[in-house]
Amino acid sequence: MLALDYGRVHTGVAISDSSGTLARPLKDIAEAAAPAGIRKIGQIMEDETVFCAIVGMPLSLSGQRGEQARETEKFLAALRASVDVPVFAWDERFTSKMAAAQAGRSNSSVHSLAACVLLEDYLRSAEYRRRVDK
């Protein structure tokens, strides 16, 4: 499983092990919404045998979708049109703050650490268990 913490300039990337237990950060992707960025994500999915992906959806504390969420939705649509695996949005509230707290203990970027936090949250969720049990 792959997680993306989308940003216009830098997109964090994390991947889980095959059991869906552990998440590890990968290298950021620059300009992920550009055709070259989408291709790079597709290549990672192919290389890592990804069966599903999530993209962090930046909602406000009240759950509203602002400008960044609308931009993320456009990225989601472009990614979904370009890859052969399901791609879902997942609430990313507080992931950047949690990643920033870990940044001093890791060589990974805060963007990929945020993707890692996002993926860990998803892997613990009932939603993940429902999808896996199908």
GIKA-V364346 format. One record per residue. NEAR is the number of other C-alpha atoms within 12 Angstrom. Layout:
{{NEAR} {NEAR}}
This chain:
{{42} {48} {48} {54} {52} {45} {36} {24} {16} {24} {38} {42} {43} {43} {43} {35} {21} {18} {12} {26} {20} {22} {29} {31} {36} {30} {26} {33} {34} {25} {21} {32} {32} {22} {18} {17} {29} {28} {23} {25} {45} {31} {19} {27} {31} {19} {14} {20} {20} {27} {27} {32} {40} {43} {43} {43} {38} {32} {24} {16} {13} {10} {14} {15} {19} {16} {15} {21} {28} {20} {23} {33} {27} {23} {35} {32} {20} {23} {34} {25} {17} {24} {24} {18} {21} {23} {31} {29} {33} {35} {33} {37} {26} {22} {33} {30} {18} {23} {30} {22} {17} {21} {21} {13} {12} {18} {15} {24} {30} {33} {40} {41} {39} {45} {51} {47} {44} {46} {43} {32} {29} {39} {32} {19} {18} {12} {17} {23} {15} {12} {18} {18} {8} {7}}
